Amino acid sequence: MATAAVQVPSCNRMLPGSYGLKPVHYPKSTSSTAINSEEVVNDWVSLFNNEVHAEESDFTTLFPKGSYWRDLLCLTWDFHTLNGPEKIDSLFKTQLKGCRIKSLTIDRTSNAGKPQAVPFGFDKDAIAVQSFLTLDTDVGRGRGLVRLLQDSEDEGKWKAFTLFTALQELNGHEESTGERRPLGTERNSRSPRKNWKEKRIAEENLEGDLEPSVLIVGTIHPRHIIQATGASGEPYFPSDIEGLADFQGDRLVHSSKFDGPRPHAKGKKALIVGSCNSAHDIAQDYLENEYEVTMVQRSSTLVITSQSLIDVTMKGVYSEDGPSVEDADLINYSVPNPVLKLLHIAATQEMMKLDAPILRGLLSAGFALDSGPDASGLMMKYLHRGGGYYIDVGASQMIADGKIKVKQGQEISRINAHSETFADGDELEADEIVFATGYQNMRETARKIFGDALADRVGDVWGFDEEGETRGMWRRSGHPGFWFFGGNLALCRYYSRLLALQIKALEVGLIWYEDA
């Protein structure tokens, strides 16, 4: 007997092969009226360090049920999110050399990082003791962050609900910053001597038969190639729509080829197929140049105003009155993705309350809305599938006011000489058609540039692996020496160092590509 296909709401769609993030629940915790944060963290760090050096370590006593340890290159040469004390402890049981982390130390160098009691997420009753950490490993140094809760199932003992550790530098290969930065001149007898600028130019020109270790783009003979061609791959264009070749209007293009409205086009009819960031920006551009504009929205879109996004998710962290960017990044990336999803469910509810007037206007205009995968909002939708949202910078009000028309919930059945026909039989006139239909996976750009052999060997990119870490990005791709690098500015800023550390470790022989 045939089974009917299950229709997944568009907001919950994932990239092929991606895992959904498992539901997260706060562990049952007790609340203390008076918390000595310094003592709480110091005691926990001491217990952790004791287990690191114990002949038979047992980390299960340091983490409650449902806890997480997110590690970036300190435990292994990969990214991991370990869920639960048994999973955490089992990793160390399988490591031949034991724990690569040799010690944790409380980091008191900033007010943001000193031990302190803080609300965790949007639950004011969930109080965590939080502290920045520094750490030493067998190959270098790193930073971390721990959030401790009292475990009501174990006599109120303070345990780590989340622990984050990330490698920062390799011993003997520290970054050339501060007192280690290059000197302008050298005091020696060699002739001719080169100053700093001359040495940089010589390196850039590969003088002296140099070959680069890493190549971003080009065709020399490096040992590593980084594909940093944006967050996505080749433009996705629905070329199977009937009648594409029959269109006789002024323009039919993918949004990546849109170079702006035509001059003196007042009253021209523009159809934009798609309803996310690019579609809104193009629709707004058309309207401001006096076109008649219709947006074709086939499913639903998450809409958040830029101001509510700043006020709810960034205030106090990424803000003028917040910590340094480096400390803010540590706070942000210390949250394991499954926990981040839980926090963003509450954050999304708060943002939608703030944005309620504009969202009501969109619904009244026939624009379909969603709140992301399992109502977890914009960031989770971005990490799940790389799109499906609009950060409002003005176009939403134009839709709510009826200035930008909406054709909702219908697929295009064919393109005609000067119109589009939809599945419900409606037909809309068009002088210009722009397909803002997104992009393919980055693997397809790799295929275009480097060929099938490489593209078939690398793994999937974006979406989540079984532990909840982003697949294939900023970490080993599956093909030795080939790396994917993408994302927004914040992601690239943070993960660039981690990618560089992996390449450096390979170059100086600390690891082999196949090492765990």
SVG drawing of the C-alpha trace seen along z (x, -y; Angstrom):
<svg xmlns="http://www.w3.org/2000/svg" viewBox="-7 -59 85 61">
<polyline fill="none" stroke="black" stroke-width="0.4" points="0.0,0.0 1.5,-3.4 2.2,-5.9 1.3,-9.5 4.2,-11.9 4.5,-14.0 4.3,-17.7 7.0,-19.6 6.2,-23.3 8.7,-25.4 10.0,-27.0 11.2,-23.6 12.8,-22.4 16.5,-21.5 19.3,-21.0 19.7,-17.4 21.4,-15.2 21.3,-17.8 20.3,-16.8 17.6,-18.6 18.8,-20.0 17.6,-17.9 15.1,-19.5 16.9,-21.1 15.5,-21.4 17.1,-23.2 18.3,-20.8 16.3,-21.0 18.2,-23.4 17.9,-25.0 18.2,-28.7 20.4,-30.2 19.7,-33.5 23.4,-34.3 26.0,-33.1 29.7,-33.4 30.5,-33.3 34.2,-33.3 34.1,-30.4 31.7,-28.4 33.8,-28.7 37.1,-28.2 35.8,-24.9 34.5,-23.6 37.8,-24.4 39.8,-22.7 37.6,-19.6 38.0,-19.7 41.8,-20.0 41.9,-17.1 40.1,-14.9 42.4,-15.9 45.4,-14.6 43.7,-11.6 44.9,-8.1 41.2,-7.1 39.3,-10.3 35.5,-10.6 34.0,-13.8 30.4,-12.6 30.3,-14.2 31.1,-17.7 28.2,-17.9 24.4,-17.4 22.0,-15.5 21.4,-17.4 24.6,-19.4 26.8,-20.4 30.5,-20.7 31.3,-22.6 34.9,-22.3 36.7,-23.8 40.1,-22.1 41.1,-21.6 39.9,-18.0 40.4,-16.9 41.4,-18.5 37.7,-19.0 34.6,-20.8 32.4,-18.9 29.3,-19.4 29.1,-16.7 25.7,-16.2 25.4,-14.7 28.0,-13.6 28.3,-10.1 29.1,-11.3 31.6,-13.8 33.3,-11.1 33.4,-8.6 35.5,-10.9 38.3,-10.8 38.0,-7.1 38.7,-6.6 41.7,-9.0 45.0,-7.2 46.8,-10.2 44.0,-11.2 42.6,-14.7 44.6,-17.1 43.5,-20.0 46.1,-20.1 44.5,-22.8 41.8,-25.4 42.3,-28.8 39.8,-31.5 40.2,-34.5 39.7,-37.7 41.1,-40.1 37.8,-41.8 34.6,-42.7 32.6,-40.8 34.5,-37.6 35.0,-37.5 32.9,-35.0 29.4,-36.3 25.8,-35.2 23.8,-36.0 20.3,-35.1 20.6,-32.5 18.6,-33.3 15.1,-34.8 14.2,-32.8 14.8,-35.2 14.6,-32.2 17.4,-30.4 20.5,-31.8 23.9,-30.6 27.3,-31.3 29.4,-32.3 33.1,-32.8 35.6,-33.2 38.5,-30.7 42.0,-30.3 43.3,-26.9 46.5,-25.1 46.6,-22.1 49.3,-19.8 49.9,-22.0 48.9,-25.5 46.6,-27.9 42.9,-28.8 40.0,-30.5 36.7,-29.1 33.5,-29.9 31.6,-27.9 28.0,-28.3 27.3,-26.5 23.9,-25.6 23.0,-23.9 21.9,-20.3 18.7,-19.6 19.1,-15.9 22.5,-15.8 22.2,-17.8 22.4,-21.2 26.0,-20.7 27.3,-23.3 27.8,-21.6 28.5,-22.9 25.4,-23.1 27.5,-24.5 31.3,-24.4 33.1,-26.0 36.7,-25.6 38.4,-27.0 42.1,-26.9 43.6,-30.4 47.3,-29.8 49.9,-27.1 53.1,-26.9 56.0,-28.3 53.8,-29.7 52.0,-32.5 50.5,-35.3 52.8,-38.2 51.0,-40.8 51.9,-43.1 55.6,-42.6 55.9,-39.8 55.0,-42.0 57.7,-42.4 60.4,-45.0 60.7,-47.8 64.4,-47.2 67.0,-44.5 70.3,-45.3 72.7,-42.9 75.5,-42.8 73.5,-41.3 73.4,-43.4 71.1,-44.5 68.8,-44.8 65.0,-45.0 62.6,-47.0 59.1,-45.7 57.3,-47.0 59.9,-45.6 59.7,-42.2 55.9,-42.2 56.1,-43.1 58.7,-40.3 56.3,-37.8 53.3,-39.0 55.3,-38.7 56.6,-35.2 60.2,-36.3 63.0,-33.7 61.0,-30.8 58.5,-30.9 55.3,-28.9 52.3,-29.7 51.2,-27.4 47.6,-28.6 45.8,-30.0 42.5,-31.7 42.0,-32.0 44.5,-31.3 46.4,-28.5 49.8,-28.2 50.7,-25.0 49.7,-25.5 49.3,-22.8 45.9,-24.3 43.1,-26.0 40.3,-27.9 37.1,-28.4 35.9,-31.8 33.4,-32.5 30.5,-33.7 28.0,-31.9 26.4,-30.0 27.1,-28.4 25.9,-29.0 22.6,-30.8 19.6,-28.6 17.4,-29.3 14.2,-27.2 15.1,-26.6 12.4,-23.9 9.5,-26.4 7.6,-26.2 7.9,-29.1 11.0,-30.8 12.3,-31.3 8.9,-32.8 9.3,-35.9 9.5,-39.1 9.7,-41.7 12.7,-43.9 14.4,-41.6 14.3,-38.1 17.2,-37.3 18.3,-35.8 18.7,-38.3 22.5,-37.9 22.4,-39.5 20.0,-42.4 21.9,-45.6 19.2,-48.1 15.9,-49.5 15.9,-50.9 15.8,-54.7 12.6,-56.4 10.5,-53.2 7.6,-54.8 4.6,-52.4 6.6,-49.4 5.4,-46.1 8.0,-44.2 7.5,-40.7 9.9,-39.4 9.8,-35.6 10.9,-35.1 10.3,-36.8 13.5,-36.9 16.3,-39.6 17.2,-40.0 13.5,-40.0 12.6,-42.7 15.6,-44.9 14.9,-44.6 11.2,-45.2 11.9,-48.3 14.4,-49.5 11.8,-49.1 9.1,-50.9 11.4,-53.8 11.9,-54.1 8.2,-54.2 7.6,-50.7 4.4,-48.7 5.8,-45.9 4.4,-42.5 6.3,-40.0 5.5,-36.3 5.7,-34.6 5.2,-30.8 5.6,-29.7 6.2,-31.7 8.9,-34.1 10.4,-35.1 10.4,-38.8 12.2,-40.6 13.0,-44.4 16.6,-45.3 15.9,-47.3 14.3,-44.5 17.1,-42.2 19.6,-44.6 17.6,-45.3 16.8,-41.7 19.7,-39.6 22.7,-42.0 22.0,-44.6 24.6,-44.4 26.9,-42.1 27.4,-43.5 26.8,-47.1 28.6,-50.3 28.2,-49.8 29.1,-46.1 32.4,-44.1 35.2,-44.1 34.4,-42.3 36.7,-39.5 34.9,-39.0 31.5,-39.3 32.4,-36.6 33.5,-34.3 30.1,-34.8 28.2,-34.3 30.0,-31.3 30.2,-29.6 26.5,-28.6 26.1,-25.2 23.7,-25.3 21.0,-23.1 21.0,-25.5 21.1,-28.5 18.0,-27.2 16.2,-27.1 17.3,-30.7 16.2,-31.9 12.7,-30.5 12.3,-32.9 14.1,-35.7 11.9,-35.3 8.8,-35.6 10.1,-38.8 11.0,-40.3 7.7,-39.4 6.0,-41.3 8.0,-44.4 7.3,-44.0 3.6,-43.2 2.3,-46.3 4.3,-45.7 3.7,-41.9 -0.1,-42.5 0.2,-44.8 2.0,-42.2 -0.7,-39.5 -3.4,-41.9 -1.7,-42.4 -1.7,-38.6 1.9,-38.1 2.5,-34.7 4.8,-34.7 6.6,-32.1 8.9,-32.2 11.7,-29.8 12.3,-26.1 10.3,-25.2 9.7,-28.9 13.5,-29.5 13.9,-32.5 16.3,-34.0 19.7,-32.7 18.5,-29.1 16.9,-29.5 20.1,-30.9 22.2,-28.0 19.6,-25.4 19.2,-26.4 20.9,-29.7 17.8,-31.7 14.1,-32.1 14.0,-35.4 14.0,-39.2 15.6,-41.7 13.3,-44.6 14.9,-47.9 11.8,-49.5 10.1,-47.1 7.7,-45.6 5.8,-48.9 5.6,-49.2 3.9,-45.8 1.6,-46.5 0.6,-49.8 -0.2,-47.9 2.5,-49.7 4.2,-46.4 1.6,-43.8 1.8,-40.2 0.9,-37.0 0.9,-34.3 1.0,-30.5 1.0,-29.7 3.7,-28.2 4.4,-29.5 2.9,-27.2 4.4,-29.0 6.0,-32.1 4.3,-33.9 5.4,-36.6 4.5,-39.4 3.1,-37.7 3.3,-34.8 0.5,-32.2 0.1,-30.6 -1.2,-27.2 -4.5,-28.7 -5.0,-30.1 -4.2,-33.8 -2.1,-35.7 0.0,-38.7 1.5,-41.1 5.3,-41.6 7.8,-43.8 10.6,-42.6 10.9,-39.3 13.6,-38.7 14.0,-35.3 15.2,-35.9 15.2,-32.1 18.4,-31.7 21.6,-29.7 22.9,-26.2 25.3,-24.6 28.9,-25.7 29.9,-22.3 28.5,-23.2 30.9,-26.2 33.7,-23.8 32.5,-21.5 32.5,-24.4 36.1,-25.5 37.8,-22.3 35.9,-19.5 33.8,-16.5 36.5,-14.5 37.0,-17.1 33.3,-18.0 32.3,-14.4 34.8,-13.9 34.0,-16.8 31.1,-16.5 28.0,-18.6 28.2,-22.2 25.9,-24.1 23.2,-22.5 24.1,-20.5 25.9,-17.3 24.7,-14.7 26.3,-16.7 24.8,-20.0 28.0,-21.5 27.9,-23.2 28.8,-20.8 31.9,-21.2 32.5,-24.9 35.8,-26.2 36.8,-22.5 38.1,-19.6 36.0,-19.2 36.8,-15.6 39.4,-16.4 42.9,-17.0 44.0,-20.6 40.7,-21.9 38.6,-24.1 35.3,-25.9 35.0,-29.4 31.9,-31.4 29.2,-33.1 28.5,-36.6 31.1,-39.0 30.6,-37.8 31.1,-34.2 34.1,-34.8 35.7,-37.0 35.6,-34.3 36.2,-31.1 39.1,-32.5 41.5,-32.0 40.3,-28.4 40.7,-27.6 44.2,-29.1 45.2,-27.1 44.2,-23.8 46.3,-24.7 49.2,-25.8 49.1,-22.6 49.2,-20.5 52.0,-22.6 54.3,-22.3 53.6,-18.6 51.6,-18.7 48.8,-16.6 48.1,-14.6 44.9,-15.3 43.5,-12.0 44.0,-12.6 40.9,-12.9"/>
</svg>
